[in-house]
Amino acid sequence: MALWVLAVGSCGGAMVVLAAAALRRPVGPARAVCLGTAAAIGYALTAALMKSATDTLDHQGVAVFFQSWQTYGFAAVGVCALFLLENAMQAGPLVASQPALTLGDALISLSLGVTLYNESVRTGWWLVPQIFGAGLVLLGAVGLSRLDSMRRDSGASGQPAAGGGSTAVEAVPPVEAARPVGETGGARRRPAVRASPNRSANHRDGLLVQRLHRAVEVHAVGDVRV
């Protein structure tokens, strides 16, 4: 239990100190590094507490799991770590916060494992591949962060990123809708008035009568000519 008090106190104190240091700095890389490191410490402590809580669940049951302080500890610390991570992403460029988060989480988790769970780390020539692997993780985190920043900058300037084939598309002004024939610029056409059924029927009857009169006239003229 004394080791847990030491681990929680050290990690919690470091998170508070880093958060306070970030608040004293303007938005930029330094603030992002402080918040990213604080979030890394929080996630490492969350993993250590969760390991203890799940071990309690496996060996002592659900009732003891909900009575264990580690259960509520990893929930509270996890929420704080998530809050710090969101602020780190908004505080500065990703190239500043991501390496601190990636390497910090791994290194602090390793330290907590050795301290709380008596895990061992191979020494001797094993340190060479371990350091090489840590360097690759750092290189990958920095490279991916810089690539994301380059894409955002190229998208904002309208120019393709280095090595990319995308081109900026010029904005096309909206085309004004064509006006109907006979409509002036400021006047609006009056809607057509639909004829009632009775009026349409009378109109057809009138056309039919006119045609009958013409047929009679043609027939009469033909009779006269004959």
ZADRENRO-886438 format. One record per residue (C-alpha): residue in three letters; x, y, z. Coordinates in pm, 1 decimal. Layout:
  res         u         v         w
  ALA         X         Y         Z
...
END
This chain:
  res         u         v         w
  MET       0.0       0.0       0.0
  ALA     289.6     234.7      70.0
  LEU     410.4     194.2    -287.5
  TRP      63.9     282.1    -417.6
  VAL      58.3     597.0    -206.6
  LEU     401.8     690.8    -338.5
  ALA     305.3     620.3    -701.2
  VAL     -29.7     799.7    -689.2
  GLY     115.4    1094.2    -502.1
  SER     409.8    1130.5    -738.5
  CYS     204.2    1098.3   -1055.6
  GLY     -74.2    1322.2    -929.0
  GLY     170.5    1587.8    -813.2
  ALA     353.6    1580.8   -1146.1
  MET      24.7    1620.1   -1334.1
  VAL     -73.8    1920.7   -1123.4
  VAL     268.7    2084.6   -1163.7
  LEU     271.1    2034.7   -1540.7
  ALA     -85.6    2162.0   -1578.0
  ALA      -2.6    2471.6   -1375.3
  ALA     310.6    2531.6   -1583.6
  ALA     105.3    2500.9   -1903.0
  LEU    -146.3    2759.1   -1782.3
  ARG     134.6    3012.0   -1733.2
  ARG     244.2    2981.6   -2094.8
  PRO      69.2    3109.3   -2407.4
  VAL     -71.5    2880.3   -2670.9
  GLY     219.6    2715.6   -2846.7
  PRO     463.2    2423.0   -2839.6
  ALA     570.9    2468.2   -2474.7
  ARG     214.5    2455.5   -2350.2
  ALA     138.1    2153.6   -2567.6
  VAL     444.4    1967.4   -2433.6
  CYS     345.3    2029.7   -2070.1
  LEU     -13.6    1917.2   -2121.5
  GLY      91.6    1619.6   -2334.6
  THR     333.6    1500.2   -2067.7
  ALA      69.3    1542.4   -1797.1
  ALA    -175.9    1339.7   -2005.8
  ALA      88.8    1068.3   -2054.7
  ILE     140.1    1042.6   -1678.6
  GLY    -235.1    1020.6   -1629.0
  TYR    -275.5     741.2   -1882.7
  ALA      15.7     544.6   -1734.6
  LEU    -134.3     570.8   -1385.6
  THR    -475.5     473.9   -1524.0
  ALA    -327.4     157.8   -1675.0
  ALA    -157.7      64.4   -1346.4
  LEU    -477.0     115.5   -1145.4
  MET    -683.7     -74.1   -1403.6
  LYS    -445.5    -368.8   -1387.7
  SER    -488.0    -390.9   -1012.2
  ALA    -867.9    -354.5   -1037.8
  THR    -905.1    -624.7   -1302.5
  ASP    -680.8    -857.0   -1102.0
  THR    -914.8    -804.4    -806.1
  LEU   -1213.8    -882.7   -1027.4
  ASP   -1058.2   -1206.0   -1152.5
  HIS    -952.7   -1341.3    -813.3
  GLN   -1201.3   -1195.7    -562.9
  GLY   -1522.0   -1133.8    -754.8
  VAL   -1748.2    -844.5    -851.7
  ALA   -1836.2    -739.0    -497.5
  VAL   -1473.9    -683.1    -396.2
  PHE   -1408.5    -518.1    -732.3
  PHE   -1660.6    -243.4    -658.7
  GLN   -1526.9    -208.9    -305.0
  SER   -1168.2    -159.3    -422.3
  TRP   -1038.7     197.5    -436.0
  GLN    -841.6     119.3    -752.3
  THR   -1169.9      79.5    -942.5
  TYR   -1275.9     437.0    -874.7
  GLY    -918.5     557.5    -895.0
  PHE    -862.0     451.2   -1256.2
  ALA   -1200.3     598.2   -1355.9
  ALA   -1118.3     938.5   -1201.7
  VAL    -760.6     950.3   -1327.5
  GLY    -870.1     839.2   -1674.4
  VAL   -1117.4    1126.0   -1701.8
  CYS    -848.0    1374.8   -1595.2
  ALA    -601.3    1229.6   -1846.6
  LEU    -857.2    1258.4   -2126.3
  PHE    -924.8    1620.7   -2032.6
  LEU    -552.7    1699.7   -2038.5
  LEU    -513.3    1525.9   -2374.3
  GLU    -790.6    1731.6   -2533.7
  ASN    -631.5    2052.1   -2406.4
  ALA    -288.7    1940.2   -2529.1
  MET    -423.8    1891.3   -2881.1
  GLN    -568.6    2241.7   -2877.5
  ALA    -272.7    2411.6   -2706.3
  GLY     -19.4    2378.9   -2986.0
  PRO     106.9    2180.0   -3281.6
  LEU      81.9    1803.4   -3282.3
  VAL     456.7    1771.3   -3332.8
  ALA     503.2    1910.3   -2980.8
  SER     240.5    1712.0   -2788.4
  GLN     247.3    1372.4   -2964.0
  PRO     609.7    1270.1   -2888.4
  ALA     569.7    1368.8   -2523.1
  LEU     248.2    1169.8   -2502.0
  THR     380.5     859.7   -2681.4
  LEU     717.8     828.2   -2510.0
  GLY     596.4     958.6   -2174.2
  ASP     319.4     700.5   -2150.5
  ALA     558.1     413.8   -2233.1
  LEU     836.6     522.0   -1998.0
  ILE     611.6     599.5   -1700.7
  SER     416.6     277.2   -1748.6
  LEU     747.7      91.5   -1740.2
  SER     847.6     270.6   -1420.0
  LEU     514.4     194.5   -1251.9
  GLY     537.4    -170.0   -1356.8
  VAL     879.9    -204.1   -1200.1
  THR     775.4     -19.0    -884.4
  LEU     430.4    -165.3    -821.0
  TYR     435.7    -509.5    -984.1
  ASN     803.4    -604.7    -945.2
  GLU     857.2    -630.7   -1317.7
  SER    1215.6    -661.2   -1436.2
  VAL    1394.9    -492.6   -1721.4
  ARG    1669.2    -671.3   -1908.1
  THR    2001.2    -495.2   -1893.4
  GLY    2332.3    -549.9   -2066.2
  TRP    2329.5    -573.7   -2442.4
  TRP    1947.8    -579.9   -2434.8
  LEU    1960.8    -206.8   -2371.1
  VAL    2083.7    -150.7   -2726.9
  PRO    1767.0    -274.8   -2904.9
  GLN    1553.0    -115.8   -2635.6
  ILE    1708.4     226.3   -2691.9
  PHE    1690.3     171.5   -3067.6
  GLY    1320.5      88.6   -3041.7
  ALA    1254.4     396.2   -2830.0
  GLY    1433.5     605.2   -3091.2
  LEU    1216.5     458.0   -3366.0
  VAL     903.0     537.6   -3166.7
  LEU    1021.3     896.2   -3120.8
  LEU    1112.6     928.2   -3487.6
  GLY     777.7     790.3   -3599.2
  ALA     580.1    1017.3   -3366.5
  VAL     768.1    1326.5   -3481.1
  GLY     746.4    1227.3   -3847.8
  LEU     373.4    1160.7   -3840.8
  SER     310.2    1482.3   -3649.9
  ARG     513.1    1687.5   -3897.8
  LEU     337.2    1521.2   -4191.3
  ASP      -1.4    1615.5   -4048.1
  SER     114.2    1974.6   -3996.0
  MET     246.6    1992.9   -4354.1
  ARG     -84.7    1871.9   -4492.6
  ARG    -275.9    2129.9   -4294.0
  ASP     -43.2    2409.4   -4405.1
  SER     -63.4    2304.2   -4770.3
  GLY    -440.9    2283.7   -4749.0
  ALA    -461.0    2633.1   -4600.5
  SER    -229.8    2785.0   -4866.2
  GLY    -396.0    2603.0   -5156.6
  GLN     -69.1    2439.3   -5271.5
  PRO      -2.0    2064.3   -5292.0
  ALA     214.1    1911.6   -5018.6
  ALA     564.9    1790.1   -5097.3
  GLY     548.3    1460.4   -5280.3
  GLY     172.4    1477.1   -5316.5
  GLY     -26.2    1489.9   -5635.7
  SER    -324.3    1685.4   -5514.3
  THR    -390.2    2024.7   -5666.4
  ALA    -597.5    2312.9   -5543.6
  VAL    -933.1    2360.4   -5711.0
  GLU   -1036.2    2714.7   -5785.0
  ALA   -1370.8    2821.5   -5656.8
  VAL   -1626.3    2870.6   -5932.4
  PRO   -1866.9    3162.0   -5882.6
  PRO   -2229.4    3059.9   -5864.2
  VAL   -2418.6    3083.4   -6193.1
  GLU   -2729.0    3296.5   -6185.6
  ALA   -3043.1    3108.3   -6272.6
  ALA   -3171.4    3182.0   -6624.4
  ARG   -3485.3    3395.0   -6641.4
  PRO   -3780.0    3286.7   -6855.2
  VAL   -3823.5    3446.2   -7194.9
  GLY   -4004.4    3779.2   -7174.0
  GLU   -3923.2    3836.8   -6809.1
  THR   -3742.1    4157.1   -6724.2
  GLY   -3469.8    4192.5   -6463.9
  GLY   -3681.6    4344.3   -6189.1
  ALA   -4030.3    4229.1   -6282.7
  ARG   -4171.5    3896.4   -6185.0
  ARG   -4401.1    3697.9   -6413.5
  ARG   -4754.1    3669.7   -6298.2
  PRO   -4859.7    3313.4   -6242.9
  ALA   -5080.5    3163.8   -6505.8
  VAL   -5447.3    3142.8   -6413.0
  ARG   -5593.2    2802.1   -6458.4
  ALA   -5926.3    2794.6   -6633.4
  SER   -6219.1    2641.4   -6456.3
  PRO   -6371.3    2319.3   -6596.8
  ASN   -6690.0    2500.2   -6709.6
  ARG   -6492.2    2764.3   -6893.3
  SER   -6286.2    2500.1   -7071.3
  ALA   -6597.9    2313.8   -7176.6
  ASN   -6755.4    2631.2   -7316.9
  HIS   -6437.9    2708.2   -7505.5
  ARG   -6439.1    2363.1   -7666.6
  ASP   -6805.0    2398.5   -7760.1
  GLY   -6733.2    2732.2   -7920.7
  LEU   -6448.3    2587.3   -8127.3
  LEU   -6668.9    2299.6   -8236.4
  VAL   -6944.7    2537.4   -8349.4
  GLN   -6692.4    2745.2   -8545.9
  ARG   -6565.5    2436.2   -8724.4
  LEU   -6919.4    2328.5   -8811.0
  HIS   -6994.3    2672.2   -8956.8
  ARG   -6680.0    2659.4   -9169.4
  ALA   -6768.5    2313.1   -9295.4
  VAL   -7116.6    2428.3   -9388.8
  GLU   -6976.0    2734.5   -9566.9
  VAL   -6728.1    2520.0   -9762.9
  HIS   -7003.0    2278.3   -9857.9
  ALA   -7228.3    2563.6   -9963.8
  VAL   -6957.6    2723.4  -10173.3
  GLY   -6892.7    2391.3  -10338.2
  ASP   -7261.0    2353.7  -10421.5
  VAL   -7272.9    2701.9  -10574.0
  ARG   -6964.2    2634.8  -10783.5
  VAL   -7117.8    2314.6  -10908.6
END
